[in-house]
Amino acid sequence: MKWGEIWNDIVNFFKANVWNIVLFFAVLFIGIVVIKLFINVLRRILNKTKIEKIAVGFIITVIKVLLYLCLILALLSIIGVEITGILTALSALLLTVGLALQNNIANLANGIIIVSSKMFKKGDYIQVDGKEGSISSINFLFTTLITPDNKRITIPNSSIVNGAVVDYDSHVTRRVDFKFTVAYESDVELVKKVVKDCMIANGKVLLNPEPFCRLSGMGDSSLEVTGRCWCDREDYWDVYFDVMESVFNELKRNKISIPFNQIEVRERTDEPPVYVVGDGLPERVEKVRQNHHNIDLENASFSEIFSVRREGKKDKKEKKEKKKNKKDAPKETETPVETEVKVENKNDSDKGQK
């Protein structure tokens, strides 16, 4: 095909479809402007609501993709492209992508649940599957934590929704729990007073509810005392470390012993009774052993024992041959007897005729 013919085909196409081409560009321009205006208005409206910013961004993105997809399909229809085949191919593509990214789709769905239900917010201190830290970001696939030692942990949203989550910042206050061990000879009432006074002396500890201290256990080597108090959630670790140091110093000041693990060893001076049955081991009595050939095995010579063994083997061999001959011998049949009986019967009949 010559270049002149190609050019003529192009010119004829534009002449025949001039209004469709004008409509195509008009729809393209107007569609882009309308979509942008609609997205800007929708974003402003959603930002004024109580919806989380991440949810707003996700909604805007989904709507924008759908609007541009509708615009592309409309433009293809204007220029005469069959849309049915495109929709079929697009459906198959979406199905394939969905099967390949099913884990990510599950994380996406769980991310929507997290954001919509407001399980927690940015900055909360949470614990998930043994990992804990402050939430730095929440998106529709992952949630990122920053640990107290400044490590970043990324957790899939599916693990959060399907697992147990501990939110330490869900309330304004938190309870601080302490456990102390003292020696068994200690004055328990004095120990309780010391621990309680240390908690009350800390200005970050709340007095309502009142700090609590009681004997909670009796171990192998020590008594266990439990103390509890309440504080603001941001003061949790300050209260914990300050009270621990104060209690340690006050126990030493009041000469209350903090014992190590102990093992009690006692010397036994009594003589326990020993129970014995019988007067000792009996004397050995040799068993009388017999043999089939009546030979004294202890006093017999080697040739006698060997001859006995050879005769025994010979006897066994003869027994086997007899059994074999009995099996091979033909069995007697009763056919001749029957024949004779038949012949006698025949002769008797002949005599009767005569």
Secondary structure by P-SEA (a helix, b strand, c coil): ccaaaaaaaaaaaaaacaaaaaaaaaaaaaaaaaaaaaaaaaaaaaaaccccaaaaaaaaaaaaaaaaaaaaaaaaaaacccaaaaaaaaaaaaaaaaaaaaaaaaaaaaaaaaaaaccccccccccccccccccccccccbbbbbcccbbbbbbcaaaaaabbbbbcccccbbbbbbbbbbcccccaaaaaaaaaaaaaaccccccccccccccccccccbbbbbbbbcccccaaaaaaaaaaaaaaaaaaaaccccccbbbbbbbbcbbbbbbbcccccccbbbbbbbcccccccccccaaaaaaaaaaaaaaaaaaaaaaaaaaabbbbbaaaaaaaaaaaaaaaaaaaac
